[in-house]
């Protein structure tokens, strides 16, 4: 019989545990605790100690309102769910703790993967993570947890994630080469069009918020609001990176003018050659370069229109969060009219290079996808294909679980919810 004890951890001790745990993540850190506490949520850092070592832990939240009290662990608890004895002890202790807090139920969303899939959602061999963790799911069910099921679709804590393994990638050249051809082209194209990525200061978060809000309205998803992003930055500090990809329009125009002038010279030379001695080959070359020149003139005319918006144009923005185990791409937005500049591809490349490769971190988390892989008309298809272009893999998590702590109170709460939905 193993000897476990439930302990309260300091924020520093909890961060150290999260940093070294196989499923450690940004939601299970003291930074997340500070963010939640700022929202009026009661937070505690709880752990299980065995032989003087912390073997499981959780950022434990107690949510209170006039109508109900409940407990939540986002992206956790951090626990080896295949270790039945440890899991049974920790969940029993957390249930008792939640009950002492007056909670009607305890909700958890384990970060431990259910199974891995290839980039297209296909099955993988067991030795590559393809074996489903049914034993872990059953352990939680046997403890009284109700499983929300193996859902498809977007959820608050994504059950389906898209990730990239950066093992063996040591520089920008090898990173770029690891993408598919179309994405390689997009990254290079953006860089050649005067697009540059930089980090926003705290006093510039309005730039991020404006792009995020416009994207939310266009794609019909919830906009968190500038105040939330400011609180996020305050809580996560240097671990939160609000990045913006900007078009330096003067640089782009100068480059295009140089290309236009070079094309004009080519056309002039070919025209003179054709006038002197017409051949089919020269005619074909002249036609091709004339079309290239016309395209360059068209892009310059479009650039002149863009220049009316300003000298430096924010085209895309993203929030990336560092954890010792990974970098997470959490929020993003883009300006639709600047889509031809491929800023969104460049901002991902920049984050992978500077926040992972240069830090020696091998796990890049593109975060949520909806788990639909076989429907070209699905609303999440564009997001999926964009992420697939970076050549990664899919992680399917176990999903959400709810444990009634005070059964009568939970039943009453559930009944009221059903009535309100009618």
Residue, then its C-alpha position, 0 to 999 in steps of 0.5 A: x500500500x503506497x503512502x500518499x498525502x494531499x499538500x498545498x503547494x506554493x505558486x513557485x513549487x507548483x510552477x516547477x511541478x508543471x514545468x516537469x510534468x508530462x502534461x504540464x501546460x499554461x493553464x496549470x501554472x501560477x500565471x493562470x492562477x493570477x488571471x483567475x484570481x483577478x476574475x474573482x475566482x478562488x484558486x489553490x495549488x494542490x498536490x499529492x506527495x509520495x515519499x517526499x516527491x510531488x507526483x500529481x498536482x492541480x490548480x484548483x478553482x472554486x467558482x461562486x455565484x448567488x445561484x451556485x458554487x462549483x469547482x473546476x480544474x482546467x487542462x488538468x489535474x496533472x496526474x498519470x491517469x494510468x496509475x489507478x492507485x494515484x488517480x483514485x487517491x487524488x480524485x477522492x481528495x479533490x472531491x472532499x476538498x470541493x465538498x468542503x468548499x460547498x461545490x455542487x460538482x467538480x469539473x475536470x478536463x485532463x490534459x493527458x492525450x486519449x490518442x494521437x492521429x496523423x496530420x489528416x486525422x488518420x490512425x497511428x500505430x500503438x507505438x506512435x501514440x495511437x493506442x486509446x487511453x480507454x483504461x484512464x477514461x474507465x478509471x475516472x468513470x468508476x470514480x463517479x465522473x460523468x464523461x461528456x463523450x468523445x465530442x467533435x467540434x470546438x470547445x472552450x478547452x479544445x479536445x482536438x489539438x494540432x501540434x508540430x514536433x520540432x525535434x531535430x530542427x535547429x535553424x530557420x532553414x531546416x524549419x522552413x524546409x519542414x513545411x509543405x511546399x505551399x506554406x514554404x512559398x507563403x512564408x517566403x512570399x510574405x517576407x519578400x513583400x515587406x512584412x515584418x513581425x514584432x512583439x507589441x508592448x503593453x501600451x500597444x495591445x489595442x492593435x491586437x484587440x482591434x484585429x482580434x475583434x474584427x476577426x471575431x465579427x467576421x468569423x462569428x466567434x466570441x471576442x474576449x475584449x481588450x481588458x481581458x488581454x491586458x489582464x492576460x499580459x499582466x498575469x503571464x508577463x514575459x511568458x505571453x507574447x502579443x505579436x503583430x505582422x506589419x506591412x512596411x508599404x514603402x519597402x514593398x513599393x520600392x521592391x516592386x518598382x525595382x522588379x517592374x523596372x527590371x521587367x520593363x528592360x527585359x520587355x524593351x530588349x525582347x521587343x527590339x529583338x523581335x522587331x529586328x528578327x521575329x521568331x516564335x521563341x522571341x514572341x513567346x518570351x515577349x508575351x510571357x515577360x509582358x504579362x509579368x510586367x502587367x502583373x507588376x504594374x497591377x500590384x503597384x497600383x494596388x500597393x498605391x491604394x494600400x499606401x493610403x492606409x498608412x506607412x506601416x499596416x498591421x495585417x495579422x496579430x497572434x498571442x503566443x504563450x510560453x510553457x517549459x514544455x511547449x509554446x501555444x498559439x492561443x489567439x489570432x486575427x487578421x485583416x481581410x483586405x491584406x490577405x494577399x500578403x500572407x502575414x498569418x503564415x509568417x507570424x507562425x514561422x516567426x513564433x516557431x523559430x524564436x519561441x521554440x527552436x531558439x529556446x530548444x523547445x520541441x513542441x509547438x501547439x497550434x491549439x484547437x481544431x474541431x476534429x472534422x477531417x473528411x468534410x471539405x465544406x466544414x466551417x473549420x476546414x480553412x483553419x485545419x488546412x492552414x495548420x496542416x500546411x506546417x506538417x504536424x500531427x493531431x492530439x485527441x484529448x480525453x474530454x470533459x468530466x463532471x463529478x457530482x459532489x453534492x448529488x441533490x444540489x447538482x441534480x437541482x442545478x441541472x434541472x433548473x438549467x434544462x428548464x431555462x433552455x426551453 
